[in-house]
Amino acid sequence: MTDTTYGAKLQRDGRTYAIQTRIPAGVVTPEDLETIARVAKEFHIPLIKITSGQRFLLVGVQEQDIADVRRELGSIGSASITPGVRYVQSCPGIAYCKNGTQDSLSLAREISDEYAGKEFPAKIKIGVSGCPRCCGESRVRDIGIMGTAKGWTLFFGGHSGFNTRQGEQVATSLTSDEILDLVRNLLAYYKTHAQPKERTSRFLERAGTGWLAEGAGK
Ligand code: SF4
């Protein structure tokens, strides 16, 4: 990996790269879409893929174009490339969905802003859902937040890939401020005690779940 390709993933053809966008809570503006379309045309990018993390993946970027593509994408080109919060996905929540009980979009944006660029031992995926139907996949994310009629419920240590694991329920009926504090406490503990490249799910298997109550301030 060189400075010019840092953060771009080499593709199956062994010569072109994929670049992730940064799309907090999966919300884009018409201007964002126009930017992505313009950049894709200008640099002859053959595939634009929407990822499970509600980001755009620009696939087939030539190595010599990586820096220019990032620059032309502007703020949406500044995807996290260090181990840390990769994305905060969200459902529409109470602002738009008839089933919503909590404002998932606002909370997801707040979390996304707070953790942008911060380093952790491994990548962290966060899912926020506005009700127990869990369209934000909260139960299988490192940090999962789910709205109920009584407030927010938090799960920690979920994983959807190999060795799928449902996150441990840590607390329920929290306010937005309480959930933000709890996320800070849990991630601070994880950052201090996890080994390099150790995802939250594997960390829980090694360290146990007893500390979660401590992290929850109980
Ligand atoms: S999780 Fe609930 S609030 Fe969010 S989109 Fe699904 S049904 Fe609607």
Residues whose N, C-alpha, C, O or C-beta is under 5 A from the ligand:
A	BS01	SF4	C91 P92 G93 I94 C97 N99 G100 T101 S129 G130 C131 R133 C134 C135 G136
